[in-house]
C-alpha cells in the first residue's frame, strides 16, 4: 500500500517561507506525476504545482515565481518550497503521487499565513 505523507506545514507570517515535503511509503513504479494541491475552507481543491517524470513543471498562476516544486527520485520524495507567502495561501496542502494505474493522496498538512 502506497501512502504519501506530508510534513513541513505550520504557521508563518506573511512574507515568510515554508518547505513542504512528501515522502511515499511503499513501492510505486513508473511514477509519472507528483503534485501539490491545496484546499482552503469553503473552496475546491486546486492544483498548486506539479512535476512529471521528465522534470517538466507546472504552476498555478497564483504561485508562479514564489513556489518551486522539486523531487528526489531516489528517496521517492517531492518538495514544495514556498516563498513570499501570503494570507491567501492559507490552506491544507495535499501531495499526490501517481502512475498510469493509480493516484495516491496524502492526508494533508495545514499551512497558515498570518497578516
N, C-alpha and C positions, 0 to 999 in steps of 0.2 A: 504494500500500500504506500503510495507516494503522498507525502504530506509536506507542503511548503510551510515554513514557519518564519513569520516576520519578526523583526526586532528593530529597535532604534527610535521608536516614536517617543513623544513626550511633549512637554510644554516649553515653548520658546517665545521670546519677544519678536515682534515684527522687525525684519531686517536680519534676523539670525539665521542659523543653518542647522540642519539635521541630516544625518545619513542613515537611511533605512537599508536593512539587509534582509534577504530572503534566502534561506537555506532549505533545500529539499531533502528530507529523509527518504530512504528507499531508492530504488533504481528506476530511472526513466530513460528510455532510449530514444534517440533521434529527436531530441528536443528542437523544435523549430520556432518556438515563441516563448519569450519571457517578458512579462509586462507588469506594470504597476497601475492599479486603478484606485480611485477614491470615491467615497460616498459621504456627502455632508448630510446633516439632518434634513429630512424632507425633500431630498434631491435624489435623482437617479445616480447609479454607479456610472462613473465615466473613466475612460482611458486617460491616464496621465502620460505614460511613456512606455515604449516597447522596444525590444531589441530582438532581431531574428537571428537565425543560425549563421547567416553570412555577415553578421555585425551591423546590418542596417538598423538605424534607429528612427523612431517616430515620436513626436511630442505633441501634446495638446498645445494650442496656441497660447493658452493662459500661463504656461510654464516655460515656454521656449526662452532660452537664454538664462534661465535661473536653475533649472533642474537638469541633471545629467544621469542617464542610465548606463550601467556597465555590468559586465558579467565576469565570472571566473568559472570557466568550464570545468576545470579540474575539481573544483570544490562544489560544482553544481549550485552556485550562489549567484544571485543577482542583486545589484545595489541601486539605490536611488539617492544621489547627492542633491540636496535641496538647499539652495542659497537664496538670499534676499526674500525670505519668507514673508508672506502677507497674511492678515487675518482671514482672508477668503480662501487660503489654503487649508484651513481647519477642516478636518475630515478624518474618517477611518480609511487608512490606506491598506489595500489588499494586493497581494502578489499572486500572479497566475503563471503557471508553467505548463506548457502544452506540447504535445506532439500531434501527429496526424490522426491519432486514435482518440486521445482523451485530453482534457484540460483539468488541472488541479489548482484549487484555490487555497490560500492560507486563511487563517482566522481573522486577520486584520490587526493593525496597530494604530492607536489613536495619535494623531498629530493635532496639537492645539497651538495656534499662534495668537498671542495677545497683542493688543494695540497699545 
